[in-house]
């Protein structure tokens, strides 16, 4: 057993190679993420700059707080670009339908874009998904905009960020160079997502996903991850203290100059007792 799994939050903060910040609740983490989003946009608007975010559908609790601030404070999103991390696929070439209950496109439309006052909203031409039919525009536009200002996200059970699945056959550098693509989802991820999204209905979970690459994620000027579940207790400790390896892709963030992980009161607890 690796020692870091028994680290208290104080020991984790001391030994972590990615800054980890413990908060009192999930709501506090979500509000912090929403405020980082809103405050960055306000600053960039003041400076006449675009704002470029890579955004997830998981975690998602930040979006209601973000939308509330945008509408209340009349924050213009006209110069904001949202590059969603990923989308489920039926196979290597076919997205799940946009009206599918698991569709990330559907989620963003129903939970984010439709809730923002139209005069403030992100233009439809600034909303991107890395799906096959628009992947070229996704990567070209992200590059032309100078890369992401911030990448937001979570961490999967096997250390994946977006759907960049663990692959022990690769070196850390090879994983870091993986670009936006379609891939097969690991059995661990299918299982974890089935528990969270479909009450354990593994047979009905998609087996493929289109995902932004680790190359694009690591190119972000800042990376902000949030974790919340009991099994994140171990994940966050390996992410921040374990060996940098393609076997646990989030460890690559240990070499990023401005990455952070926010944990709630559940994920901050020890993974195991010595």
ZIKA-V304574 format. One record per backbone hydrogen bond with DSSP energy under -1.0 kcal/mol. CO is the residue of the C=O (numbers start at 1). NH is the residue of the N-H. Records with the same first field share a line. If there is no record, write none. Layout:
# ZIKA-V304574
CO: NH + NH
This chain:
# ZIKA-V304574
2: 5
3: 6
4: 7
5: 271 + 272
8: 12
9: 13
10: 14
11: 15
12: 16
19: 261
21: 263
25: 29
26: 30
27: 31
28: 32
29: 33
30: 34
31: 35
32: 36
33: 37
34: 38
35: 39
36: 40
37: 41
38: 42
39: 43
40: 44
41: 45
42: 46
43: 47
44: 49
45: 48
51: 81
52: 149 + 150
53: 83
54: 152
55: 85
59: 58
60: 63
62: 66
63: 67
64: 68
65: 69
66: 70
67: 71
68: 72
69: 73
70: 75
77: 80
79: 51
81: 53
82: 128
83: 55
85: 212
87: 210
88: 96
89: 208
94: 90 + 91
97: 100
100: 103
103: 107
104: 108
105: 109
106: 110
107: 111
108: 112 + 113
109: 114
112: 115
117: 120
120: 77
123: 126
124: 127
126: 82
128: 84
131: 134
134: 138
135: 139
136: 140
137: 141
138: 142
139: 143
140: 144
141: 145
142: 147
143: 146
148: 221
150: 54
151: 224
153: 226
156: 159
159: 250
160: 156
161: 164
163: 165
167: 170
171: 175
172: 176
173: 177
175: 178
178: 215
181: 211
183: 209
186: 190
187: 191
188: 192
189: 193
190: 194
191: 195
192: 196
193: 197
194: 198 + 200
200: 202
201: 204
202: 205
207: 185
208: 89
209: 183
210: 87
211: 181
213: 217
214: 218
217: 220
222: 151
223: 260
224: 153
225: 262
227: 264
229: 232
230: 233
231: 235
232: 236
234: 238
235: 239
236: 240
237: 241
238: 242
240: 17
245: 248
246: 167
248: 251
249: 252
250: 253
251: 254
252: 255
253: 256
258: 223
260: 225
261: 21
262: 227
263: 23
264: 268
